[in-house]
Amino acid sequence: MPPPYERAAVCDTALLVAAKAPEPSRAKTRLTPPATAGQAADIAAASLLDTLRAAGSVAGAVPVVALTGTLATARRREELLVELRNMTVVQQRGDGLAERLVAAHADTGAALPGRPVLQIGMDTPQVTGDLLAGCAQRLHGRSAPDALLGPAGDGGWWALGLRDPRHAALLRSVPMSSPDTGELSARALRSAGLRVELLCELSDVDTMADAVQVAQQLPGSEFAAAVAAVASPSVAL
């Protein structure tokens, strides 16, 4: 069972989760080896479940999931459908990750006009409802910045908050999944005159070493259990 998430403070924000269906041989392929394709998909499914539960615990926020892939062949499909039934689901569109994220912000803005958007991925299952609520609240009020960026330990970013989701288009030319993605993203936003504030840094899960490190922070979680099925018995989770 996943750890309980406390109901976080109310915030009038669209909480966007960019996600890939956890299909074997398509999800978390960098975990193979040592994981098999099925085990990598199990880890991806657990990461997504923990992330969706955290997002769904933020009272007052409206969860939106921008999905790519096919849930029909995904691991833990039924559990994912239960979590998604009270969330707005849109299909990712566009060529390349940057284009898909721009489109996801645009689709979220169209579905929920007038709300700021806080976007995360499914690679940081250590996020909590309280953390997400605190981030979302920073997008409200007269002194709120135009944008928030949560740096990741690998040089990328784990969260992007925008008071106006149309500003996501500024990242269209930023190379994603690069060691300087975070720096270039901040520069692109600031070059357009936006005031950008940084959030706390988190580690995202790209490799098995990342997975073990994050799992050790989440005893009792879906993610830790999935990682433990692959990790060496000498690694305490």
N, C-alpha and C positions, 0 to 999 in steps of 0.2 A: 504494500500500500504506500502511496506517496505521502510525504509529510504534510500535515495540515497547513493551509495558508490562511492567515487572518484576513478578515475583510479590511481592505485598505480604505483610506479616506476618499471621499467623493471628489471626482475631477471630471469636468465636462470635456473629454478628450476622445478622439478616435485612436484606439490602440491597435496598430497594424502589425501583424505577424507575417513575415515573409517565410514561406515554408515549402518544402519539397516532400511529396508523398514518399514514405519510407519503403521503397521497393528494392528488393534484392538486386544487386549489381548496378543500381542507379543511385542509391543513397549512401553517403559516407564511404565512398570507395577508397579513400585514402587510409582507411582503417584496415584494409586488406593487403597483405597479411599484417598482423597475426590473426585478425578476425576473418571468418568466412564471409561470403557475401550476405548470407542470412543473418549472421551475428551483427554485421555492420548495420544492416537494416533494422535489427532489433534495437541497437543503440540509438539510431536515428529516431525510431518510433518513441522510445522512452524519453529522449530529449524533447521531442515535440509535445508529448503528453504533459511533461512537467512544465514546459513553457506555456502551453495553452491553459493549464490550471492556474498558473500564476497570473496570466493575463485576465482570465475570467474572474479572478478574485478582486479585481480593482473596481470597487463600487463606483458607479456613475460613469465609468468609461465604457465605450462601445467597442468591443473587440471585432476586428476585421482580419480575416486570414486571406492573404494572397497566395494561392496554391498553384504549384506546378506538379505534373505527374498524375498518376492514376491511383486513386484510393482503392479501387477494386482489387488490385494486386499488392496492396501495401500490407506490411506487418502490422498487427494489432488494429486492423481496420475497424472492427466494431467499437473498440474503446475510443478510437479517434472520432468516429461518427457521433458518439455520445457527447464528446466535448464540443464538437463543431455545431451541434444542432441549435445552440443558442447564440451562435456567432454568425456574422455576415461573411460569406465566402465568395471571393472573386477569383477568377482565373488569371494567372500571370500571363502577360502578353509582351511581345517585343523580342528583339534579338539581343542577346547578351544580358548580363546581370544588371548593368547600369540602366539599360533601357527598360528592363522589367520593373525595376524599383521605381523609376520615374512614372511608369504607367500605373503601378500599384498606388502611389500617392495620388495620382490624378483620379483614379477610380474611387478611392476612398473619399477624396474631397467632393466628388460628384454625388456620392451616396449620402454623405454627411456634411453638407455645406455649412461653412461658418465655424467648424471646429478645428482646433489645432490637431496635428497628427504626430503621434509618437510611434516610430517604427523600430521593431527589433527583428531578429532572426530566430532560428531554432537551434543555434549553436551555443547558447548560453543558458543551459537548464538551471543554473544557479540563481537566476533572477527570481525575485519574490514579488508578491503583490505590493508590499510596502515600498520596495525599491522603485517599482514602476510607477506607483502613485506619486511618490516624491518627485520623480523625474517629470511626470506629466504636469504636476502642479506648477513647476517652474515655467511652463509655457503660458501661464495665466497671470493677469494683473498688468497694471500700467508700466511697470518696470521690467516686464518679462523680455528676455532676449528674442531675437527673430528665429534663432536656431539653437538646438542642443546637439552635441556630438559626444558619444560615449566611446572613448578610445579602447581598442583591444590590444592585448599584449603582443600580438604579432604584427602590429603596425596598421591594422585595419580599424574598423569601428563596429561596435555591437549595437548601438542605438543612434537613431537620427530623429530629432524632434523639430518640427516646423510649425510655426504659427500659421503660415500659409503654405499648404501642401504643393502649390504650384512652383514653389522655389526648389523642389526636388529636381526640376529640369536643369538646374545649375550643375548637377553631378553627372549629366549625360556623358560628358567627355572624360570623366575621371576613371582611370583604370581600376577595376575592382580586383580583389584578391591579390593585392600587391603589398610589399612591405611598407610602401609610403601612401597607401590608400587614405589613411586617416589624415595625414598631413595635407595631401592634395585636396581632399574633400573640404577641410576647414578653409584652405586657401581659396577654393572656388566660391564658397559661400561668402567669405569676407570680401573677396574681390568685387562682389556684386553689391557691397555696402551693407550686408547683413551683420547684425551683432550676434556673435556666436559664443556660447558658453560651453565649457567642457563638463561632462559627467565623470563619474568614477571610472577607473579602468577595470575591465574584466578580461578573463581569459576565455577565448572561445575554443571550440573543439574541432580541430582539423586532423590531428594525428592521435594514435593510441596513447602516446605520452600525455597529450592534452586531456584525453578522456579520463585517464587514471587520476590526473591532478584534480580535475573538476569533480570527479566522483568522490574523492576523499573529502570534499567540502559538503557532500550531500548524503550522509549516511541515512539509510532507510528509504531513499528515493527510488523511483522507477529507473532513473539513469544509472545510479550506482549498482543496482541489481543487474542491469544489462551489461555493464562494463565488467562486473565481477565474473560473468560467465566466460569472459575472454582472457582477463588479466591473469598473470601468474598467481598461484596460490600464496606466494610469499608477499604479495602486495596487499596491504590491509586497506579495505574500503569501508 
